[in-house]
Amino acid sequence: MSLRLGDSAPDFTANSTAGEINLYEYLGESWGILFSHPADYTPVCTTELGTAAKLKGEFDKRNVKMIALSVDGIDSHHGWVKDINETQQTEVNYPIIADEDHHVSELYDMIHPNADNKLTVRSVFIIGPDKKVKLIITYPASTGRNFNELLRVIDSLQLTANYSVATPANWQHGEDVVIAPAIKNEDIPAKFPKGHKEIKPYLRTTPQPNL
Ligand code: BEZ
């Protein structure tokens, strides 16, 4: 059965561009983002891994460790990283797993046979410090991911893990958030001292509480 939100992220040990890597040891107390791509030396993947490398500082600020993966071998990864660095003007600065035996791809259900029976799709798993799966997104090979959206989602996941709020459509860091329905009106002033607006009894907003 495939993974669902709230499940424990399966642990694994795998070969990577940074040597042998154990997921749980690598993550430690950090958040993690594990993302697969279909194949090395392909155009969209080249732009994606370069973009991810350029944003590593943003992931670091959020205490998120990055790990990429495809079913290509380690020599292929090392050769391709040179191309990514050259063409995307960056330095790939996170491990890429060489999942030639499909061990990790199978654990995380990253191969979707009706799309392609050999290659991984563009899967994203965000893993919390408790090693639970917090977010799953799947894109097809033909569509490159928006890594700014992944940072936005991480901002939401980290905020909502600590406060009784949710983030509305298209929310960006710094904007008002929604007060969780479970919070009673009389408890709002103590929990949200910056104030709140009641648009409907079920739609109450407050300034982002952790700023
Ligand atoms: C790409 O990265 O460009 C790509 C990879 C596999 C299939 C289609 C596109």
Residues whose N, C-alpha, C, O or C-beta is under 5 A from the ligand:
A	BS01	BEZ	P38 A39 T42 P43 V44 C45 A141 S142
